Amino acid sequence: MTRAFTLLAVLVLALSTIGPAPAAERFRSVEQGAASGVWTGIIPDGYPVNIYTWRLRTDGTYVEDGEHFLTKARVQPTLSGRWTVSGAHMTMTQDTVGFVFEGTLRDDRYYGTLYLKGGKFSRFCALKGTVAPTSCENNLYLSSLAPGQTIATAIH
């Protein structure tokens, strides 16, 4: 009996020192695994000449950069936020400015409504990867810019 108790105590002690899985692994779901990575998008009603890149990490955080489509000049400092996904719905919430992206994930597309301080601000859409969509007009068939095409001609 004492030997069994000692063995059990050693096993419990060994397991307690190993600890739980890292936070990123506990947080990650199938949907989060599919959504994590680089997304490139446009906000046509709010910022029609800018392209935004979101880098979604598996720990539920993201960083965002924006640049002017033609000049490639940065239009903002790098922003950060949190993101969640449930089924086909994803939400990205900025930490500082107050923008919230609420949208639908469909394959390599993410599209929906951008809110600022609770009010609707603009439509948005993004493609997974580093190529920006040309338009948010048809959410089911977003396309990327053709060679030589400018975003201004694509959204007007």
Rosetta silent file (secondary structure, phi, psi, omega in degrees, C-alpha in Angstrom):
SEQUENCE: MTRAFTLLAVLVLALSTIGPAPAAERFRSVEQGAASGVWTGIIPDGYPVNIYTWRLRTDGTYVEDGEHFLTKARVQPTLSGRWTVSGAHMTMTQDTVGFVFEGTLRDDRYYGTLYLKGGKFSRFCALKGTVAPTSCENNLYLSSLAPGQTIATAIH
SCORE:     score description
SCORE:     0.000 S_00000001
   1 L     0.000  -42.986 -179.929    0.000    0.000    0.000 S_00000001
   2 H   -64.815  -38.675  179.493    2.811    2.419    0.871 S_00000001
   3 H   -65.152  -40.813  178.830    4.572    1.631   -2.393 S_00000001
   4 H   -64.008  -41.857  178.575    1.379    2.349   -4.394 S_00000001
   5 H   -63.782  -43.014  179.429    0.906    5.630   -2.524 S_00000001
   6 H   -62.960  -43.454  179.110    4.530    6.640   -3.179 S_00000001
   7 H   -63.020  -42.346  177.740    4.185    5.784   -6.871 S_00000001
   8 H   -63.393  -42.942  179.576    0.974    7.822   -7.117 S_00000001
   9 H   -63.047  -41.034  178.813    2.605   10.790   -5.350 S_00000001
  10 H   -65.240  -41.614  179.007    5.574   10.699   -7.746 S_00000001
  11 H   -63.315  -45.371  178.541    3.231   10.545  -10.747 S_00000001
  12 H   -62.929  -43.635  178.679    1.163   13.526   -9.534 S_00000001
  13 H   -62.761  -42.292  179.861    4.298   15.545   -8.831 S_00000001
  14 H   -63.699  -44.040 -179.797    5.731   14.742  -12.279 S_00000001
  15 H   -67.467  -33.814 -179.160    2.535   15.767  -14.048 S_00000001
  16 H   -71.579  -26.223  178.632    2.245   19.019  -12.103 S_00000001
  17 H   -81.351  -23.199  177.083    5.746   20.101  -13.161 S_00000001
  18 H   -68.964  -43.391  176.680    4.987   19.460  -16.841 S_00000001
  19 L    80.172  175.093 -179.211    2.088   21.935  -16.718 S_00000001
  20 L   -75.324  170.351  177.338   -0.644   22.633  -19.227 S_00000001
  21 L   -64.525  154.097  177.291   -0.110   23.142  -22.951 S_00000001
  22 L   -55.361  153.681 -175.947    1.144   26.570  -24.036 S_00000001
  23 H   -55.515  -40.972 -178.216   -1.557   29.245  -24.329 S_00000001
  24 H   -61.329  -38.554 -179.023   -1.379   29.297  -28.128 S_00000001
  25 H   -74.109  -35.508  178.092   -2.083   25.577  -28.317 S_00000001
  26 H   -69.363  -33.765 -174.793   -4.955   25.724  -25.822 S_00000001
  27 H   -77.400  -31.639 -169.666   -6.508   28.682  -27.651 S_00000001
  28 L   -72.268  134.053  173.504   -6.250   27.281  -31.150 S_00000001
  29 L  -120.417  178.278  177.563   -9.228   25.591  -32.781 S_00000001
  30 H   -60.151  -45.198  179.724   -9.682   24.240  -36.285 S_00000001
  31 H   -63.367  -41.209  179.954  -11.266   27.538  -37.361 S_00000001
  32 H   -67.037  -35.391  176.885   -8.488   29.587  -35.746 S_00000001
  33 H   -63.763  -39.452  179.462   -5.870   27.476  -37.460 S_00000001
  34 H   -72.142  -33.116 -176.803   -7.505   28.153  -40.822 S_00000001
  35 H   -84.108  -25.987 -177.321   -7.914   31.879  -40.144 S_00000001
  36 L   -65.715  153.381 -178.375   -4.451   32.563  -38.736 S_00000001
  37 E   124.218 -161.449 -177.146   -1.855   33.960  -41.098 S_00000001
  38 E   -96.922  132.866  174.939   -1.651   37.021  -43.350 S_00000001
  39 E  -125.343  141.564  178.490   -4.763   38.710  -44.752 S_00000001
  40 E  -123.903  127.026 -173.191   -4.760   41.702  -47.114 S_00000001
  41 E  -141.290  174.010  177.030   -7.842   43.870  -47.358 S_00000001
  42 E  -128.723  155.581  177.746   -9.536   47.070  -48.360 S_00000001
  43 E  -126.676   80.260 -165.690  -12.008   49.386  -46.623 S_00000001
  44 L   -65.151  -32.652 -178.083  -13.665   50.963  -49.685 S_00000001
  45 L   -83.408  -28.767 -176.029  -16.158   53.324  -48.041 S_00000001
  46 L   -95.889  -43.331 -176.182  -13.826   54.599  -45.324 S_00000001
  47 E  -139.079   74.369 -169.188  -10.331   54.536  -46.845 S_00000001
  48 E   -67.885  -14.982 -179.249  -10.694   53.866  -50.594 S_00000001
  49 E  -110.416   12.624 -179.039   -7.018   54.294  -51.568 S_00000001
  50 E  -110.434  152.201  173.391   -5.454   52.267  -48.759 S_00000001
  51 E  -120.980  137.975 -177.364   -4.565   48.600  -48.465 S_00000001
  52 E  -118.641  142.957  176.303   -4.349   46.922  -45.064 S_00000001
  53 E  -120.229  126.085  177.386   -2.420   43.852  -43.987 S_00000001
  54 E  -113.373  129.781  176.600   -3.482   41.885  -40.915 S_00000001
  55 E  -110.577  100.893 -176.928   -1.190   39.255  -39.435 S_00000001
  56 E   -87.757  122.279  179.011   -3.342   36.967  -37.294 S_00000001
  57 L   -94.432  154.694 -177.917   -1.429   34.951  -34.717 S_00000001
  58 L   -68.836  -11.566  179.010   -2.680   31.671  -33.291 S_00000001
  59 L   -86.498    5.621  177.802   -2.772   33.176  -29.788 S_00000001
  60 L    90.212   11.230  176.386   -5.750   35.384  -30.763 S_00000001
  61 E  -112.752  162.233  174.896   -3.812   38.606  -31.368 S_00000001
  62 E  -147.380  160.860  171.270   -3.069   40.434  -34.588 S_00000001
  63 E  -122.675  149.135 -174.904   -1.051   43.352  -35.943 S_00000001
  64 E  -130.576  133.422  172.767   -2.225   45.671  -38.696 S_00000001
  65 E  -125.537  150.366  178.565   -0.344   47.831  -41.162 S_00000001
  66 E  -132.911  145.312  178.063   -1.769   50.146  -43.786 S_00000001
  67 E  -142.114  153.899  174.883   -0.307   51.703  -46.890 S_00000001
  68 E   -70.743  135.417 -174.436   -1.440   53.964  -49.703 S_00000001
  69 L   -59.707  -45.963 -174.924   -2.134   51.830  -52.755 S_00000001
  70 L   -81.908  -47.216 -173.606   -0.181   53.903  -55.282 S_00000001
  71 L   -86.537  -17.201 -176.225    2.670   55.422  -53.274 S_00000001
  72 L    66.543   10.545  178.033    3.114   52.505  -50.818 S_00000001
  73 L   -70.589  140.442  176.342    3.546   55.134  -48.081 S_00000001
  74 E   -62.905  138.449 -179.615    2.523   54.002  -44.600 S_00000001
  75 L  -109.935   -0.745 -179.090   -0.794   55.536  -43.582 S_00000001
  76 L  -164.569  159.350  170.109   -0.706   54.567  -39.900 S_00000001
  77 L   -71.034  163.572  175.953    1.566   53.174  -37.220 S_00000001
  78 L   -63.129  125.909  178.621    1.353   49.418  -36.707 S_00000001
  79 E  -105.093  162.109  179.191   -1.833   48.733  -34.740 S_00000001
  80 E  -133.335  165.574  179.260   -2.689   45.652  -32.728 S_00000001
  81 E  -171.500 -168.845 -179.341   -5.794   43.880  -31.603 S_00000001
  82 E  -122.907  151.038  177.695   -7.534   40.650  -30.743 S_00000001
  83 E  -138.692  150.105  175.952   -9.462   38.252  -32.949 S_00000001
  84 E  -137.820  154.347  176.668  -11.871   35.387  -32.472 S_00000001
  85 E  -139.557  139.790  176.539  -13.536   33.001  -34.872 S_00000001
  86 E  -141.433  111.394 -175.603  -16.547   30.769  -34.443 S_00000001
  87 L    62.687 -123.431 -179.008  -17.646   28.724  -37.401 S_00000001
  88 L   -96.975    8.166 -177.973  -17.789   31.107  -40.380 S_00000001
  89 E  -108.071  130.068  176.723  -17.875   34.294  -38.257 S_00000001
  90 E  -127.260  141.930  176.000  -14.731   36.241  -37.346 S_00000001
  91 E  -124.557  130.635  173.366  -14.339   39.377  -35.236 S_00000001
  92 E  -119.504  126.097 -177.327  -11.195   41.525  -35.096 S_00000001
  93 E  -120.407  117.912  178.565  -11.122   44.236  -32.416 S_00000001
  94 E   -69.637  145.905 -179.598   -8.427   46.920  -32.438 S_00000001
  95 L   -75.548  -34.443 -169.890   -6.846   47.695  -29.086 S_00000001
  96 L  -113.244  -47.029 -171.851   -6.517   51.477  -29.442 S_00000001
  97 L   -76.098  -33.765  179.019   -8.541   53.132  -32.222 S_00000001
  98 L   104.321    9.207  175.823  -11.843   51.399  -31.541 S_00000001
  99 E   -78.207  143.373  174.573  -12.500   49.736  -34.896 S_00000001
 100 E  -131.375  122.612  176.703  -14.240   46.341  -34.877 S_00000001
 101 E   -95.209  119.000  177.175  -14.314   44.143  -37.977 S_00000001
 102 E  -116.898  120.335 -176.879  -17.341   41.797  -37.968 S_00000001
 103 E  -160.835 -174.750 -176.515  -17.501   39.423  -40.873 S_00000001
 104 E  -109.061  135.715  172.549  -17.801   36.117  -42.622 S_00000001
 105 E   -98.396  127.471  174.920  -14.984   33.721  -43.469 S_00000001
 106 E  -140.238  107.472 -176.836  -15.469   31.798  -46.678 S_00000001
 107 L    56.480 -118.275 -179.245  -12.465   29.832  -47.907 S_00000001
 108 L  -101.458   28.057 -179.059   -9.711   32.441  -48.398 S_00000001
 109 E  -123.196  143.519  176.376  -12.108   35.409  -48.149 S_00000001
 110 E  -136.577  123.961 -176.367  -13.126   37.557  -45.186 S_00000001
 111 E  -149.396  152.411  179.347  -15.789   40.238  -45.648 S_00000001
 112 E   169.155 -144.018 -175.746  -18.264   42.197  -43.594 S_00000001
 113 E  -117.504  136.604  175.444  -18.866   45.473  -41.783 S_00000001
 114 E   -99.736  127.931  179.383  -16.347   47.688  -40.026 S_00000001
 115 E  -110.878  146.889  173.538  -17.666   49.460  -36.930 S_00000001
 116 E  -127.503  117.834 -179.615  -16.214   52.464  -35.135 S_00000001
 117 L    50.687   41.933  174.653  -17.316   53.039  -31.557 S_00000001
 118 L    89.908  -12.573 -179.470  -20.446   50.938  -32.123 S_00000001
 119 E  -105.566  150.786  178.081  -21.587   52.581  -35.367 S_00000001
 120 E   -64.115  133.597 -178.800  -21.273   51.261  -38.921 S_00000001
 121 E  -114.437  -44.308 -175.448  -18.262   52.831  -40.633 S_00000001
 122 E  -168.098  164.892  164.401  -17.639   50.908  -43.875 S_00000001
 123 E   -78.638  163.456  170.889  -17.720   47.629  -45.683 S_00000001
 124 E  -150.160  159.595  172.770  -14.449   45.714  -45.779 S_00000001
 125 E  -156.126  153.771 -177.302  -13.104   42.645  -47.509 S_00000001
 126 E  -149.776  154.467  173.551   -9.843   40.739  -47.498 S_00000001
 127 E  -115.412  144.268  176.063   -8.117   37.830  -49.152 S_00000001
 128 E   -70.828  129.173 -177.888   -5.816   35.442  -47.345 S_00000001
 129 L   118.108 -161.225 -173.145   -2.286   36.187  -48.477 S_00000001
 130 L  -108.719   10.232  179.213   -0.546   39.327  -49.672 S_00000001
 131 L  -105.302  130.572 -178.476   -2.734   40.291  -52.647 S_00000001
 132 L   -80.633  145.880  172.381   -5.493   42.860  -52.108 S_00000001
 133 E   -69.224  157.719  178.246   -9.021   42.332  -53.442 S_00000001
 134 L   -85.003  -27.576 -172.342  -10.171   44.736  -56.152 S_00000001
 135 L  -158.811  157.690  172.967  -13.632   45.282  -54.754 S_00000001
 136 L  -107.370   12.965 -175.119  -16.018   44.328  -51.991 S_00000001
 137 L   -64.346  -44.054 -177.631  -19.024   44.401  -54.348 S_00000001
 138 L  -119.154   97.786 -173.982  -19.467   40.665  -54.733 S_00000001
 139 H   -61.168  -26.177 -177.405  -18.516   38.902  -51.518 S_00000001
 140 H   -80.032  -23.614 -174.065  -18.679   35.440  -53.070 S_00000001
 141 H  -131.951   51.832  176.937  -16.269   36.138  -55.902 S_00000001
 142 L   -62.280  138.863  177.930  -13.660   38.604  -54.703 S_00000001
 143 L  -121.378  164.349  177.784  -10.817   38.884  -57.152 S_00000001
 144 E   -95.674  165.500 -179.011   -7.318   40.212  -56.882 S_00000001
 145 L   -63.584  135.702  174.922   -5.898   43.136  -58.816 S_00000001
 146 L   -76.918  154.931  177.935   -4.927   42.408  -62.396 S_00000001
 147 L   -53.883  129.281  179.178   -1.401   43.412  -63.456 S_00000001
 148 L    82.652   -8.156 -179.822   -1.325   47.163  -64.021 S_00000001
 149 L   -82.116  139.886  177.740   -4.795   47.722  -62.549 S_00000001
 150 L  -100.298  155.024  179.765   -5.131   50.361  -59.861 S_00000001
 151 H   -65.068  -31.499  179.886   -7.399   50.122  -56.873 S_00000001
 152 H   -61.042  -42.111  178.791   -9.034   53.428  -57.859 S_00000001
 153 H   -73.983  -26.862 -178.110  -10.313   51.927  -61.126 S_00000001
 154 H   -75.232  -29.497 -175.070  -11.307   48.738  -59.367 S_00000001
 155 H  -107.259   -2.232  178.567  -13.536   50.410  -56.770 S_00000001
 156 L  -111.235    0.000    0.000  -15.031   53.273  -58.764 S_00000001
